[in-house]
Amino acid sequence: MLRKLEKAKQKWGGANTLIDQWLDNRRNLLINYCQIAGLPPYELQDNSLPSIDNIRAFCGKLVDYVSEGHFEVYDQVVTACEKNGATSRALAQQLVPKILETTDKALDFNDKYSEAENDQVLIQLDQDLSVLGHAMETRFELEDELLEVLHAKHSA
């Protein structure tokens, strides 16, 4: 996911400050995800679980990223797609609902872990991180497709 993000930054970086900020926030979210999941280069020591405080901090970044997309970025991208013709508008109208489907997975994860009373909930962390990781990857691919439509029209 980080390699795909770097390609996205190379492709669309610098075109719009909001998109630059959004891609930076995606990068921070992915780094934090790798840290709590114990993925290279952030392996957890002694196969220990991350602290509930670290997971809560990740949940905050996750909700911020999802909210930023829904309430700031998508509106601007969809509006730009609408200005670029019926084909762009149709694709945007097709992609945004698919992106919204991944929001449920992010919010489910947040609800479960941000309000956890104790470490018992961590028993299911690996499985929940796997589900979330898949949803995040799907979301990022759809978001990138939306940005590609916008980029293709503006660079044509």
C-alpha positions as CSV (number, residue, x, y, z in Angstrom):
1,M,0.0,0.0,0.0
2,L,2.9,2.4,0.7
3,R,4.4,1.8,-2.7
4,K,1.1,2.5,-4.4
5,L,0.8,5.7,-2.3
6,E,4.2,6.9,-3.4
7,K,3.1,6.4,-7.0
8,A,0.0,8.3,-6.3
9,K,2.0,11.2,-4.8
10,Q,4.3,11.2,-7.8
11,K,1.3,11.3,-10.2
12,W,-1.0,13.8,-8.4
13,G,1.3,15.5,-5.9
14,G,1.6,19.3,-6.3
15,A,-1.6,19.6,-8.4
16,N,-3.8,20.7,-5.4
17,T,-2.9,21.5,-1.8
18,L,-5.9,19.7,-0.5
19,I,-5.0,16.5,-2.3
20,D,-1.3,16.9,-1.2
21,Q,-2.5,17.1,2.4
22,W,-4.9,14.2,2.0
23,L,-2.1,12.0,0.5
24,D,0.2,13.0,3.4
25,N,-2.5,12.0,5.8
26,R,-2.9,8.7,4.0
27,R,0.8,8.1,4.3
28,N,0.7,8.8,8.1
29,L,-2.3,6.5,8.5
30,L,-0.5,3.7,6.6
31,I,2.7,4.1,8.7
32,N,0.6,4.0,11.9
33,Y,-1.3,0.9,10.6
34,C,2.0,-0.8,9.9
35,Q,3.3,0.1,13.4
36,I,0.3,-1.3,15.3
37,A,0.1,-4.4,13.0
38,G,3.8,-5.1,13.5
39,L,4.5,-5.0,9.8
40,P,8.0,-4.4,8.5
41,P,9.9,-2.3,9.2
42,Y,7.8,-1.9,12.4
43,E,7.9,-5.4,13.9
44,L,6.7,-5.6,17.4
45,Q,9.2,-6.7,20.0
46,D,8.7,-10.2,21.5
47,N,5.5,-10.6,19.5
48,S,3.8,-8.3,22.0
49,L,0.6,-6.5,21.2
50,P,0.5,-2.8,20.7
51,S,-0.8,-0.8,23.6
52,I,-4.5,0.2,23.7
53,D,-3.4,3.8,23.7
54,N,-1.5,3.4,20.4
55,I,-4.5,1.7,18.9
56,R,-6.7,4.5,20.1
57,A,-4.3,7.0,18.5
58,F,-4.5,5.1,15.2
59,C,-8.4,5.1,15.5
60,G,-8.3,8.9,15.7
61,K,-6.1,9.1,12.5
62,L,-8.4,6.6,10.8
63,V,-11.6,8.5,11.5
64,D,-9.9,11.8,10.6
65,Y,-8.8,10.4,7.2
66,V,-12.2,8.9,6.5
67,S,-13.9,12.2,7.5
68,E,-11.5,14.3,5.4
69,G,-12.4,12.3,2.4
70,H,-16.1,12.4,2.9
71,F,-16.4,16.0,4.0
72,E,-13.7,17.8,2.0
73,V,-11.9,15.9,-0.7
74,Y,-14.7,13.9,-2.4
75,D,-16.9,16.9,-2.8
76,Q,-14.2,18.9,-4.5
77,V,-13.2,16.0,-6.8
78,V,-16.8,15.1,-7.6
79,T,-17.6,18.7,-8.4
80,A,-14.5,18.9,-10.7
81,C,-15.6,15.6,-12.4
82,E,-19.1,17.1,-12.9
83,K,-17.5,20.1,-14.7
84,N,-15.5,17.7,-16.9
85,G,-18.5,16.1,-18.5
86,A,-21.0,13.3,-18.2
87,T,-18.5,10.5,-18.4
88,S,-16.5,11.9,-15.4
89,R,-19.6,12.6,-13.5
90,A,-20.9,9.1,-14.1
91,L,-17.7,7.5,-12.9
92,A,-17.6,9.7,-9.8
93,Q,-21.2,8.7,-9.0
94,Q,-20.2,5.1,-9.4
95,L,-17.0,5.2,-7.3
96,V,-18.1,7.3,-4.3
97,P,-20.7,4.8,-3.1
98,K,-18.1,2.0,-3.4
99,I,-15.7,4.1,-1.3
100,L,-18.5,4.7,1.3
101,E,-18.8,0.9,1.7
102,T,-15.3,0.8,3.1
103,T,-16.2,3.4,5.6
104,D,-18.3,0.9,7.6
105,K,-15.2,-1.3,8.2
106,A,-13.2,1.7,9.4
107,L,-16.0,2.8,11.7
108,D,-16.5,-0.7,13.0
109,F,-12.8,-0.9,13.9
110,N,-12.9,2.5,15.5
111,D,-16.0,1.7,17.6
112,K,-14.5,-1.6,18.8
113,Y,-11.1,-0.3,19.8
114,S,-11.4,3.4,20.6
115,E,-13.9,2.6,23.4
116,A,-12.3,-0.6,24.7
117,E,-12.3,-0.8,28.4
118,N,-9.5,-3.3,28.7
119,D,-6.9,-5.3,26.8
120,Q,-9.2,-8.3,26.3
121,V,-10.4,-6.8,23.0
122,L,-6.9,-7.2,21.7
123,I,-7.4,-11.0,21.3
124,Q,-9.1,-10.2,18.0
125,L,-6.8,-7.5,16.9
126,D,-4.9,-9.4,14.2
127,Q,-8.1,-10.5,12.5
128,D,-9.6,-7.1,12.8
129,L,-6.5,-5.4,11.4
130,S,-6.6,-7.8,8.5
131,V,-10.2,-6.9,7.6
132,L,-9.4,-3.2,8.0
133,G,-6.3,-3.5,5.9
134,H,-8.3,-5.1,3.1
135,A,-10.9,-2.3,3.3
136,M,-8.2,0.4,3.4
137,E,-6.5,-1.1,0.3
138,T,-9.9,-1.2,-1.6
139,R,-10.6,2.4,-0.5
140,F,-7.3,3.7,-1.6
141,E,-7.6,2.0,-5.0
142,L,-11.1,3.6,-5.5
143,E,-9.9,7.0,-4.3
144,D,-6.9,6.8,-6.7
145,E,-9.3,5.9,-9.6
146,L,-11.4,8.9,-8.7
147,L,-8.2,11.1,-8.7
148,E,-7.1,9.5,-12.0
149,V,-10.4,10.6,-13.7
150,L,-9.8,14.2,-12.5
151,H,-6.1,14.1,-13.5
152,A,-6.8,12.7,-16.9
153,K,-9.3,15.5,-17.7
154,H,-7.1,18.3,-16.4
155,S,-4.0,17.1,-18.2
156,A,-5.8,16.4,-21.5
